[in-house]
Amino acid sequence: MPINSQALQPFRPLIPHAPPETIHERQAIGRIAAVVWAAIAFFGALATVGPLRFAEMDLSETKLVALSATVMAAITVVLPWPRLPRAAVNVLLIAMAGYITALAHASGAVHDAPTMSVTFVVALAICFLPVRTSVAEVVLIALLLAGGLYLLGTQEADVQALRTLLLLSGLVVLCGLVLILRSTIAAREAAAGRRIFNEDLLDERATRKRLDLELAATARDGGRLSLVLIEVTRAPDRDELDGGHLAAELGGAILERIRLTDRAGRLDGLLFAVIAPDRPDRTATDSAGLARVLERMVGEQLESLGRNRGQFAVATGWADNADGTLTAEEILEAARERLQAAALATPA
């Protein structure tokens, strides 16, 4: 029976895809996220203090929310931020919106199901709407609460209404902290010129659709579009390839290296595509240079996964749509021709 020498190799931990500066940015974002969870726990504990406590407050539920938020803060600190995908950050944002809603319900500020639903939708919108829209939403809510506090100060206000407004003000602060987290991610991505947390790898259909959209935008606005194909021409292990693990690792590594405006997809097997649009106000992409960088990076990633250089070959091909006249099929065909020529030139 043949022996799978690959399976006998000692376990080798995967290196992070991200470059060192991106790893540092991710860890900083992780610390900010932990502060948001700690703030949720703090406001939950504050709501149980006697003078601020509602008569109808579920004290045990409020304490549970505060305690579990503390646990979430601790978990967030120890999460492997250098390897977390964007989806994990989205899950954290959804969880924060859920905890803010749960805190509003447990503390007694929100009673019925419709109001809870509205609270959750508002918190969720702050987590996922464009940052400027979310800022406007938080400012509007804060102004409404400030108006409410002012009116209470000019008349005989009952303690219950004052408590409600104060607690809702605390919830607005929490939403503001979530917004600061999102704004920090957006600002650091803009400064770095690449995504701190990679988007999902597009499938073949989505890649072709994205290529069509970018070609249409290039024709409308001017500029140039570059397409780079990367392929591992000698797949190390067919079973592993079919399982998708190797493709996912390589795809994740490619996503870490492309710019904020680029997108990457998997066309077939270990064949990947990077779509790099350039508008007139941006520096044009060096397609050949990008192809060389990606070829070297994929080779390094394969070696980090325990592959010997002789077990695989990486080839790249690229094409430009400088004059804006090529269709998606034409630019793909031009890139494939260069890819095939590079594969034939690769030593066996």
RAMO-V532884 format. One record per backbone hydrogen bond with DSSP energy under -1.0 kcal/mol. NH is the residue of the N-H (numbers start at 1). CO is the residue of the C=O. Records with the same first field share a line. If there is no record, write none. Layout:
NH=CO + CO
This chain:
5=3
8=4
23=19
24=20
25=21
26=22
27=23
28=24
29=25
30=26
31=27
32=28
33=29
34=30
35=31
36=32
37=33
38=34
39=35
40=36
41=37
42=38
43=39
44=40
45=41
46=42
47=43
48=45
49=46
52=49
53=49 + 50
57=54
58=106
59=57
62=58
63=59
64=60
65=61
66=62
67=63
68=64
69=65
70=66
71=67
72=68
73=69
74=70
75=71
76=72
77=73
78=74
81=79
83=80
86=198
89=85
90=86
91=87
92=88
93=89
94=90
95=91
96=92
97=93
98=94
99=95
100=96
101=97
102=98
103=99
104=100
105=101
106=102
107=103
109=104
110=104
116=112
117=113
118=114
119=115
120=116
121=117
122=118
123=119
124=120
125=121
126=122
127=123
128=124
129=125
134=130
135=131
136=132
137=133
138=134
139=135
140=136
141=137
142=138
143=139
144=140
145=141
146=142
147=143
148=144
149=145
150=146
151=147
152=148
153=149
157=155
162=158
163=159
164=160
165=161
166=162
167=163
168=164
169=165
170=166
171=167
172=168
173=169
174=170
175=171
176=172
177=173
178=174
179=175
180=176
181=177
182=178
183=179
184=180
185=181
186=182
187=183
188=184
189=185
190=186
191=187
192=188
193=189
202=264
207=203
208=204
209=205
210=206
211=207
212=208
213=209
214=210
215=211
216=212
217=213
218=214
219=215
220=216
221=217
222=218
224=278
226=276
227=319
228=274
229=317
230=272
231=315
232=270
233=313
241=237
242=238
243=239
248=244
249=245
250=246
251=247
252=248
253=249
254=250
255=251
256=252
257=254
258=254
260=193
263=275
265=273
266=202
267=271
268=271
271=268
272=230
273=265
274=228
275=263
276=226
278=224
282=279
287=285
290=286
291=287
292=288
293=289
294=290
295=291
296=292
297=293
298=294
299=295
300=296
301=297
302=298
303=299
304=300
305=301
306=303
307=302
311=308
315=231
317=229
319=227
321=225
331=327
332=328
333=329
334=330
335=331
336=332
337=333
338=334
339=335
340=336
341=337
342=338
343=339
344=340
345=341
